[in-house]
Amino acid sequence: MSDYRLKGETGEWEVVIGLEVHAQVTSQAKLFSGAATAFGAEPNAQVSLVDAAMPGMLPVINGECVRQAVRTGLALSAAVNRHSVFARKNYFYADLPQGYQISQYDQPIVGEGEIEIDLPDGTSKRVGIERLHLEQDAGKSMHDQHPKKSFIDLNRSGVALMEIVSKPDMRSPEEAAAYVSALRSILRYIGSCDGNMAEGSMRADVNVSVRKPGEALGTRAELKNINSVRFVRQAVEIEARRQIEIIENGGTVDQETRLFDPSRGETRSMRSKEEAHDYRYFPDPDLLPLEFDEAFVEACRASLPELPAEKKARFMERYGLSAYDASVLVADWETAAFYEEAAKHGDPKQAANWVTVELFARLNKADKTIADSPVSAAALGELLGLMADGTISGKIAKDVFDEMFESGEGAKAIVEAKGLKQITDTGAIEAAVDQVIADNPGQVEQYRGGKTGLIGWFVGQVMKATQGKANPQAVNELLKKKLDG
């Protein structure tokens, strides 16, 4: 359990967090119609008669969405229910044409599971999954297109969503953020959701309550549609402090739905929180119960790739990486694949450092993703190989890497063209060492008088004289031999 506490006027408070994540299912068509799901289409360009709730239109289940939901359940180590039921969740909004949403209630497609999350302090924690159910998304009301009218875009109406509900197991903003990151990573690995929070294909409803440590659960508020990991972290902290202030001032926290405004750093009331009976759930009469056999489940299981937690354990064992480095590398499958390819050509730990420090720094500065990297994994591997066999030093390698990033040229070509090969000829290095010693009698005297820390200065002078091409190890050995002799 986290020891994260918020301090108020009356002492310490514990924060209790549960999340409901809505993830858009990767599919070419919607959950109950054949309309397209591509992001960014013209308003109302991807709407079938079913999505628009025209009279007499009947929903037909999209089998691919069912398959992706089952695969996701298996990836979350969850129980897959071979019998589930679609229900009507009744409420009225202008962008919900039917006046109800087809969802699942007491018989979801996936039951309990869990996710292991990695925390910033190097520890890990398991967070329980309550359920995963399939449902259709609503459309979108736009209030900024006309001064007196609201416009409706039904492109999202009927898009397939997986609602993944956690147990209230998280106790800090960092744990909530780590949970969303871990879940997003799993969904992207298996391809059941692209995890693009900026485009709305993954968003989180965050339930926050506070209590004195050891006391019963407090009244929760739900923060709707948070669309980044950073905002999840901020929203939890801000809402928890709001609730503490209310309670300590003698008030009570309302169970309600709130919106998080990151620009103002506040949450504001949206509506009172509905309970299940408010929605008058009942089985959808137009859809039969969803049933599949064990063979279908096993086929879904066989289609799963190596998951992030498994890959992390393998990277630590095979490559000798720290838990932290392995976690960073496996967070995204493209990064993990890039690393493994690069590591074939050099020291695996060195490869991890080059990917997570050198490459990431340059990608961030250029505002590129690893998929857009001007330096391929094989090209980085070539550079690592040149360091491993002593062709170039680590310092020269960074300069070569800069050139590779700018020009897209290979490491060997750059080293050859610029004459950057490391000097390993001991005769040439010894001549440079002798010259530096002869030119600096004062420093030699100080060194021999006990100021042995000057060895670093001597190494620097020799490296300068050889334009950084001398083998540093050979320089060190020769200097010590001559200065101590």
C-alpha positions in Angstrom: 0.0 0.0 0.0 1.2 3.5 -0.8 2.2 5.8 2.1 1.0 8.8 0.1 -0.9 11.2 2.3 -2.3 14.7 1.9 -2.0 17.0 4.9 -5.0 19.0 6.0 -5.9 21.2 9.0 -6.9 18.1 11.0 -4.0 15.9 10.0 -3.3 13.3 7.3 -5.8 12.1 4.7 -5.8 9.0 2.5 -6.9 9.2 -1.1 -8.9 6.3 -2.6 -9.0 6.1 -6.4 -10.8 3.9 -8.9 -10.9 4.3 -12.7 -13.3 3.6 -15.5 -11.3 3.7 -18.8 -13.2 3.9 -22.1 -11.1 2.4 -24.9 -12.2 2.5 -28.5 -12.0 -0.9 -30.0 -9.7 -1.3 -33.0 -12.2 -2.1 -35.8 -13.1 -0.9 -39.3 -16.8 -0.8 -38.4 -18.9 0.2 -35.4 -20.3 -2.1 -32.8 -23.7 -2.7 -34.3 -23.4 -1.2 -37.8 -21.1 -1.3 -40.8 -20.4 2.5 -40.7 -16.7 3.5 -40.7 -14.8 4.6 -37.6 -11.8 6.7 -39.0 -10.8 9.7 -37.0 -11.2 13.2 -38.4 -14.0 12.6 -41.0 -16.4 15.4 -41.9 -19.3 15.7 -39.4 -22.0 13.1 -40.0 -20.0 11.4 -42.9 -19.8 8.1 -41.0 -23.4 7.5 -39.9 -25.6 4.5 -40.8 -29.3 4.4 -40.4 -28.7 2.2 -37.3 -26.4 4.9 -35.7 -29.0 7.6 -36.4 -31.7 5.4 -34.7 -34.0 5.4 -37.7 -37.3 3.5 -37.1 -37.1 -0.2 -37.8 -33.3 -0.4 -37.8 -31.9 -3.4 -35.9 -28.4 -3.7 -34.4 -26.1 -6.6 -35.6 -23.1 -7.4 -33.4 -19.6 -6.9 -34.9 -17.7 -10.1 -34.3 -14.3 -8.4 -34.5 -15.2 -6.2 -31.5 -16.1 -9.3 -29.5 -12.8 -10.9 -30.4 -10.8 -7.8 -29.3 -12.7 -7.6 -26.0 -11.9 -11.2 -25.2 -8.3 -10.7 -26.1 -8.1 -7.7 -23.8 -9.7 -9.7 -21.0 -7.1 -12.4 -21.4 -4.3 -9.8 -21.5 -5.6 -8.5 -18.1 -5.5 -12.0 -16.6 -9.3 -11.7 -16.3 -12.1 -14.2 -16.3 -13.8 -14.3 -19.7 -17.6 -15.0 -19.5 -18.8 -17.2 -22.3 -22.3 -16.0 -21.8 -22.9 -12.2 -21.6 -25.9 -10.0 -22.2 -26.4 -6.6 -23.9 -28.6 -4.2 -22.0 -30.3 -0.9 -22.7 -29.1 2.0 -20.5 -31.8 4.6 -20.7 -31.0 8.3 -20.6 -31.6 11.2 -22.9 -29.0 13.4 -24.5 -29.3 15.2 -27.9 -26.3 13.2 -29.2 -27.8 9.8 -28.2 -30.4 9.3 -31.0 -32.1 6.2 -29.5 -32.6 7.7 -26.1 -30.7 4.7 -24.7 -27.2 3.3 -25.0 -26.6 -0.4 -25.7 -24.2 -1.5 -23.0 -23.7 -4.4 -20.6 -24.8 -4.4 -17.0 -24.9 -7.4 -14.7 -23.6 -9.9 -17.2 -20.5 -8.4 -18.8 -18.2 -10.1 -21.4 -15.2 -10.0 -19.0 -15.0 -10.3 -15.2 -12.3 -9.8 -12.6 -8.6 -9.5 -13.5 -5.6 -7.4 -12.5 -2.7 -5.2 -13.8 0.8 -4.9 -12.3 1.9 -1.3 -12.3 5.4 0.1 -12.0 5.8 3.1 -9.7 8.4 6.0 -9.9 10.1 4.8 -6.7 11.0 1.4 -8.4 8.3 -0.6 -6.6 5.4 -2.3 -8.2 1.8 -2.9 -7.2 -1.2 -5.0 -8.4 -4.4 -3.2 -9.2 -7.6 -5.2 -9.5 -9.9 -5.1 -12.5 -13.6 -5.3 -11.6 -15.0 -5.9 -15.2 -14.7 -5.1 -18.8 -17.9 -4.6 -20.9 -18.7 -3.6 -24.4 -20.9 -0.6 -25.2 -21.6 1.9 -28.0 -20.3 5.5 -27.8 -22.6 8.5 -28.1 -22.3 11.3 -30.7 -20.9 14.7 -30.0 -22.7 18.0 -29.3 -20.9 21.1 -30.6 -21.7 24.4 -29.0 -19.1 26.6 -30.6 -20.3 26.5 -34.3 -23.2 29.0 -34.0 -24.1 31.7 -31.5 -27.6 30.4 -30.8 -27.6 26.7 -31.9 -25.9 23.5 -31.0 -24.8 21.2 -33.8 -24.7 17.4 -33.6 -22.1 15.1 -35.1 -23.0 11.4 -35.0 -19.8 10.1 -36.4 -18.9 8.6 -33.0 -22.5 7.3 -32.4 -22.3 3.5 -32.2 -18.4 3.3 -32.1 -17.4 0.3 -30.1 -16.0 1.0 -26.6 -14.5 -1.3 -24.0 -15.3 0.1 -20.5 -12.6 -1.2 -18.2 -13.5 -0.7 -14.5 -10.8 -0.9 -11.9 -11.3 -1.7 -8.2 -10.7 1.2 -5.8 -7.1 0.0 -5.2 -5.1 3.1 -6.0 -3.9 5.5 -3.3 -2.0 8.3 -5.0 -2.0 10.4 -8.1 1.2 8.5 -9.2 -0.6 5.1 -8.9 -3.5 6.4 -11.0 -1.2 7.7 -13.7 0.9 4.5 -13.7 -2.3 2.4 -14.0 -3.5 4.4 -17.0 0.0 4.1 -18.6 0.2 0.3 -18.0 -3.3 -0.3 -19.3 -2.6 1.8 -22.4 0.6 -0.1 -23.0 -1.2 -3.5 -22.9 -4.0 -2.3 -25.2 -1.4 -1.0 -27.7 0.7 -4.2 -27.5 -2.3 -6.4 -28.4 -3.8 -4.0 -30.9 -7.3 -3.8 -29.3 -7.1 0.0 -29.0 -4.6 2.5 -30.4 -4.5 4.3 -27.0 -4.6 7.8 -28.7 -5.8 9.9 -25.8 -5.5 13.1 -27.7 -8.0 11.9 -30.3 -10.4 10.5 -27.6 -9.9 6.8 -28.5 -8.9 6.3 -24.8 -10.2 8.4 -22.0 -10.6 8.0 -18.2 -13.3 8.7 -15.7 -11.6 9.0 -12.4 -13.4 8.3 -9.1 -11.8 10.1 -6.1 -12.7 10.0 -2.4 -10.8 10.8 0.8 -10.8 9.4 4.3 -8.8 9.4 7.5 -6.4 6.4 7.3 -8.2 3.2 8.4 -11.7 4.7 8.3 -14.6 3.6 6.0 -14.7 4.8 2.4 -15.7 8.4 1.8 -18.2 9.8 -0.7 -16.7 9.8 -4.2 -16.9 12.2 -7.0 -16.4 11.1 -10.6 -14.2 13.2 -12.9 -15.3 12.7 -16.5 -13.4 12.2 -19.7 -9.8 12.9 -18.7 -7.7 12.6 -21.8 -4.0 12.4 -20.7 -1.9 10.6 -18.1 -0.6 14.0 -16.9 -4.2 15.3 -16.4 -5.2 12.1 -14.5 -2.4 12.8 -12.0 -3.3 16.5 -11.7 -7.1 15.9 -11.4 -6.7 13.4 -8.5 -4.6 15.8 -6.5 -6.8 18.8 -7.1 -10.1 16.9 -6.4 -8.7 15.3 -3.3 -7.7 18.7 -1.8 -11.1 20.1 -2.7 -12.8 17.3 -0.8 -10.5 17.6 2.3 -11.2 21.3 2.5 -15.0 20.7 2.4 -14.9 18.1 5.1 -12.6 20.1 7.3 -14.9 23.1 7.0 -17.8 21.1 8.3 -19.4 20.3 5.0 -20.2 17.1 3.2 -18.9 15.9 -0.2 -21.7 15.4 -2.8 -21.7 12.2 -4.9 -21.6 13.8 -8.3 -20.0 13.9 -11.7 -17.5 16.7 -12.2 -15.4 18.1 -15.0 -11.6 18.7 -14.7 -10.4 22.0 -16.1 -6.6 21.8 -16.5 -6.3 25.4 -17.6 -7.8 26.7 -14.4 -6.5 23.8 -12.2 -10.0 23.0 -10.8 -12.9 20.6 -11.0 -16.4 21.8 -11.4 -19.8 20.2 -10.9 -21.5 18.8 -14.0 -24.4 16.8 -12.6 -25.5 14.6 -9.7 -24.1 11.1 -9.9 -26.7 8.7 -11.2 -27.1 5.2 -9.7 -27.7 2.1 -11.8 -31.5 2.1 -11.1 -31.7 5.7 -12.5 -30.9 4.2 -15.9 -33.6 1.5 -15.8 -31.3 -1.2 -17.3 -33.0 -4.1 -19.0 -31.8 -6.7 -21.6 -31.9 -5.4 -25.1 -34.8 -7.2 -26.9 -33.1 -6.8 -30.3 -29.9 -8.7 -29.3 -29.6 -12.3 -28.3 -27.2 -13.2 -25.4 -23.6 -13.3 -26.6 -22.2 -16.8 -26.4 -19.0 -18.4 -27.5 -17.1 -21.6 -26.8 -13.7 -22.4 -25.3 -12.1 -22.9 -28.7 -12.9 -19.3 -29.5 -11.3 -18.1 -26.2 -8.2 -20.3 -26.9 -7.9 -18.9 -30.4 -8.0 -15.4 -28.9 -5.3 -16.4 -26.3 -3.1 -17.8 -29.1 -3.2 -14.5 -30.9 -1.7 -12.5 -28.0 1.9 -11.3 -28.3 4.4 -11.2 -25.5 2.9 -8.7 -23.0 4.8 -5.8 -21.4 5.2 -7.5 -18.0 6.6 -10.7 -19.7 8.9 -8.7 -21.9 10.2 -6.7 -18.9 11.1 -9.9 -17.0 12.8 -11.3 -20.1 14.8 -8.1 -20.7 16.0 -8.2 -17.1 17.0 -11.8 -17.3 18.5 -12.0 -20.8 20.1 -8.6 -21.1 20.9 -7.9 -17.4 18.9 -4.7 -17.4 17.7 -2.9 -14.3 13.9 -3.0 -13.5 13.7 0.7 -14.3 15.5 0.5 -17.7 13.4 -2.6 -18.7 10.2 -0.8 -17.7 11.1 2.2 -19.9 12.0 0.1 -22.9 8.9 -2.1 -22.8 6.3 0.7 -22.1 5.9 0.9 -25.9 6.2 -2.1 -28.2 7.9 0.0 -30.9 10.6 1.0 -28.4 11.1 -2.6 -27.2 11.5 -3.9 -30.8 13.9 -1.1 -31.6 16.0 -1.9 -28.6 16.2 -5.6 -29.3 17.4 -5.0 -32.8 20.0 -2.5 -31.7 21.2 -4.7 -28.9 22.2 -7.5 -31.3 25.3 -5.5 -32.3 26.7 -4.3 -29.0 26.6 -4.5 -25.2 22.9 -4.8 -24.2 23.2 -2.4 -21.2 25.0 0.1 -23.4 22.3 -0.3 -26.0 19.6 0.4 -23.4 21.4 3.6 -22.3 21.8 4.8 -25.9 18.1 4.2 -26.6 16.7 5.7 -23.4 19.1 8.6 -23.1 20.8 9.6 -26.4 18.0 8.6 -28.8 15.1 9.7 -26.6 16.8 13.1 -26.0 17.2 13.8 -29.7 13.7 12.5 -30.6 12.2 14.8 -27.9 14.1 17.8 -29.2 13.0 17.1 -32.8 9.4 16.3 -31.6 9.5 12.9 -33.3 8.4 9.5 -32.1 10.6 6.4 -32.4 8.6 5.3 -35.4 9.8 8.5 -37.2 13.4 8.2 -36.0 16.0 9.2 -38.7 18.3 6.6 -37.2 17.0 3.0 -37.6 17.6 0.3 -35.0 20.1 -1.4 -37.3 22.0 1.9 -37.8 22.2 2.4 -34.0 23.4 -1.2 -33.8 26.1 -0.5 -36.3 27.3 2.5 -34.2 27.3 0.3 -31.1 29.4 -2.3 -33.0 32.0 0.3 -33.9 32.3 1.2 -30.2 32.4 -2.5 -29.1 35.3 -3.3 -31.5 37.3 -0.2 -30.6 36.9 1.6 -33.9 35.6 4.7 -32.2 35.4 6.0 -28.6 32.2 6.8 -26.7 32.8 10.5 -27.1 33.3 10.3 -30.8 30.2 8.0 -31.0 28.0 10.8 -29.7 29.3 13.2 -32.4 28.7 10.5 -35.1 25.2 9.9 -33.7 24.4 13.6 -34.1 25.5 13.4 -37.7 23.5 10.2 -38.3 20.4 11.9 -36.8 20.8 15.0 -39.0 21.8 13.3 -42.3 20.4 9.7 -42.0 23.8 8.4 -43.1 25.3 5.2 -41.6 27.9 5.2 -38.8 30.6 3.5 -40.8 30.3 5.9 -43.7 30.5 9.0 -41.4 33.5 7.6 -39.6 35.3 6.8 -42.8 34.5 10.1 -44.5 35.6 12.2 -41.5 38.6 10.1 -40.5 37.2 9.5 -37.0 38.7 6.0 -36.4 40.1 5.6 -32.9 43.9 5.6 -32.6 44.8 2.2 -31.1 48.4 2.2 -32.4 50.3 2.4 -29.1 53.3 4.0 -30.8 51.3 7.0 -31.9 49.6 7.3 -28.5 52.9 7.0 -26.7 54.3 9.9 -28.8 51.4 12.1 -27.8 51.8 11.1 -24.1 55.5 11.9 -24.2 54.8 15.3 -25.8 52.2 16.2 -23.1 54.5 15.2 -20.3 57.4 17.1 -21.8 55.3 20.3 -22.3 54.0 20.3 -18.7 56.8 19.8 -16.2 54.9 21.8 -13.5 52.0 19.4 -13.6 54.3 16.4 -13.7 56.0 17.6 -10.5 52.6 18.2 -8.8 51.4 14.7 -9.8 54.6 13.1 -8.5 54.3 15.1 -5.3 51.0 13.3 -4.5 48.4 15.2 -6.5 47.4 12.0 -8.4 44.0 13.5 -9.3 45.8 15.3 -12.1 45.8 12.1 -14.1 42.4 13.2 -15.5 43.9 16.5 -16.7 46.8 14.6 -18.5 44.3 12.3 -20.2 42.3 15.3 -21.4 45.4 16.9 -22.8 46.4 13.7 -24.7 42.8 13.4 -26.0 42.9 17.0 -27.1 46.2 16.5 -28.9 44.8 13.4 -30.8 41.4 15.2 -31.5 39.6 12.7 -29.3 40.7 9.7 -31.3 43.1 8.0 -28.9 41.9 5.0 -27.1 41.2 6.3 -23.6 42.2 3.1 -21.8 45.5 3.0 -23.6 46.1 6.7 -22.8 45.4 6.0 -19.1 47.7 3.0 -18.9 50.6 4.8 -20.7 50.3 7.9 -18.6 50.3 6.0 -15.3 53.3 4.0 -16.4 55.3 7.0 -17.4 54.3 9.4 -14.6 54.7 6.7 -11.9 57.9 5.3 -13.3 
